[in-house]
């Protein structure tokens, strides 16, 4: 990459677990133990590898998202980049001025007023006094704290505190801005303004590195993302593919966790759930389907006793958030009389209007007469949906464009002819066009 | 500019130029916070050494008159105050330094800048208090001159005071960095430093002159580089002559040594601060 501004070269970092020696008394005690007995091997091994041989580079003006489950090493990567923590091995190259927003208002002092803290925090983030004075009005307006400027920040609410912190960092104008999971604060409107501001910075040429668990936010700012999992880079590519990869990573964790829970159940159940499979008419047991395509879901279970009024419910979630879809036979007024033995229930769904990604399903069953819950499976049945890369957002709905008042016309490129084809054609005219 | 973050701990002039501004802001913060919600505000910078001077004057001249105090050939209040002002600067800065990294844990673990800024800003804010407290010394000199207890002659040796201040500052920074770093790894250091500073006050000719009777104890005590530093203030301000060369050169060399050693140690260890705090 010709114009790379940040480069990680096989960066590794390990942290020692445990408190270490916090007082000389501990040190003396540890020293005595070392003298008396051989060093305990167990203590030596308590090391966690936060990052292992992580490589990536970021081009000037690029917005890179870093996602991954908790403990994947995202924050460690940012701290190494910010210079707060030294890597054990590997090198980090940075060309330009960097501002790190690892925690909002990290340098605030409660006894100082909002105005004073703007100067203080500005200086901590590398701004000069004149620069802060010039931007003071913008910072205050962005945070929406005009009335509280001369109040000590110890009297601020946590939202006000966070707003001021982000606002200062957003006005630093660095070459590289690191943002670590700070947008979970503030109300929805403020969060949207933060997103706008980040987009604006990127448009103006700032390089942005964003660590977040909010995948929608990440996708709306970053074209490219890397996925970290247990200290290793497992994916580097478009942010959409990264999200899929990430969801796979966390769904494994989630399912193994749920597996632990169900393993502990010792209540005998009247129902044994044998599976939930999806079918799209072409192949049995599909895991991939296209957005909007009709599919059927088949629930297979075995009953130990006949259930006169069986209620079956299927729920779908994107990750581990709330249900996106909940379909309940009881609410639909469908009566299922189920005898004992192996049973199958089929549900036709005429198109799931959701964005591409990985989704998880669960099955619940009740005895409609007694209200007793017979089955509540974990969200362990995956269904991947492909929207052809058209949709961002949550839904993928049918749509068609037309122009009403103009002489322009709309042309739809034939499927398969994408930008690659275009650049091939234009290459004859411009010699130095980038070749992808 | 190509900066290698893997070598962040490398000090460079450029880095310092960039963060110099931060040093002033943190110093301003320290002073601002110290006197916030206080009625007397910066007045405490004067009141603290002044009230200690009153206490020691009362104790050593009225309550339990000590023979060593009798040996002082100037008004004792003057002797005590010229000792206590630089001493307060030294001890307050040092105690501030010891705690500076731990107290700013949030910044150490969340933001990068040269970590020296913390102890340096403690010393810098102490220096501001020191300058404020020094103005009272002028008032006292006028008072004693008017009462005729001590005749002051304005002597060019006053111009030497900034040099003494520089030596003292170097010494304080060096010690402060060593202690701040040590306290980050072992919190006991703060307690020990508190006791040490108390003890040091009585052997540094601050309120009690150091015995000069040629005994082994007096020889050991005379090795303390703070003795010539505090003595030099009295030489220049009260007696009106330059400090004795030998003692002052010894103190300056010691201060420089402590400063360089402290800074180098601090630099070497600073990349581990965020993990170990």
Interface residues (C-beta under 8 A of the other chain):
Chain A: X15 X20 X21 X22 X23 X24 X25 X27 X79 X80 X81 X82 X83 X84 X85 X86 X87 X90 X91 X92 X93 X94 X95 X96 X100 X102 X103 X106 X107 X109 X111 X112 X116 X119 X120 X123 X124 X125 X126 X128 X129
Chain B: X1 X2 X3 X4 X5 X6 X8 X9 X18 X21 X22 X25 X26 X29 X32 X33 X36 X37 X106 X107 X108 X109 X110 X111 X112 X113 X185 X186 X187 X188 X271 X272 X274 X275 X276
